Amino acid sequence: MEIPYLAMIKFGFRIKTRNGMVVDNLIVAAPNRAEAERKLTQIYHRCEVLACQELQQAVKESFDLESAIDLIGKQPDPDAPARKD
């Protein structure tokens, strides 16, 4: 069973609030810049975006159930006794 992966990108914003205070290093994850700005303006109403930069490239891979099971299977068992070689 394959779960569709929505590529998320982290954006770093520098804004000026409606009161004139400058806020640096606001990080918002979204599929694109427009969506990131929409999320930002929901929190900071009537803010002015002074700068925006893409902090992380989107990962374009899908995630399936088999990959999750393989990943879990690779984890060491914390309750297992330590092996003596």
Protein Blocks (a to p, Z undefined) as FASTA:
>chain_A
ZZddddddddddddddfkopacehiacddfbfklmmmmmmmmmghiacfbdcdfbdcddd
dddfklmmmmmmmpccfkbccddZZ
